[in-house]
Amino acid sequence: MKTVLKTFAAALLLGVAAMGVAKADPVKIGVAAEPYPPFTSPDASGKWVGWEIDFIDAVCAEEKLDCVIT
């Protein structure tokens, strides 16, 4: 009985450990299609910049998320 319990506990621990290893898909975040400075606006290269973008980047960094701004 103890062997079965130990085997079950080991399998449970391995299963829980494997859940943390799974790679999540990138989080897609949309912003307004029209520029609305200072919240969002494209820079010279076409990349979105502004307060809202800085906030999104900070939240994604804090939560360790792979975010894509669309």
C-alpha positions, -999 to 999 in steps of 0.1 A, spaced: 0 0 0 29 24 8 45 17 -26 13 26 -44 9 58 -24 45 68 -30 41 60 -67 10 81 -69 26 110 -50 56 109 -73 34 109 -104 14 138 -90 45 159 -83 59 152 -118 25 162 -133 24 195 -113 60 202 -123 53 197 -160 24 222 -159 48 250 -151 71 241 -181 43 245 -207 49 274 -231 20 298 -234 10 314 -267 18 351 -271 -8 375 -257 -22 397 -285 -32 432 -275 -49 456 -298 -48 493 -297 -68 520 -314 -65 521 -352 -63 559 -351 -34 576 -334 -44 593 -302 -14 610 -287 -1 608 -260 -18 574 -255 -9 557 -288 7 569 -320 31 554 -345 67 566 -345 88 572 -377 94 534 -381 57 525 -377 61 511 -342 34 521 -317 46 543 -289 29 562 -261 16 560 -226 -7 531 -233 21 511 -249 44 518 -220 17 506 -196 12 474 -217 49 467 -217 52 472 -180 23 448 -172 37 422 -196 71 425 -181 57 422 -145 36 391 -154 64 376 -176 41 374 -206 51 374 -242 29 403 -255 23 413 -291 8 447 -298 -14 447 -329 
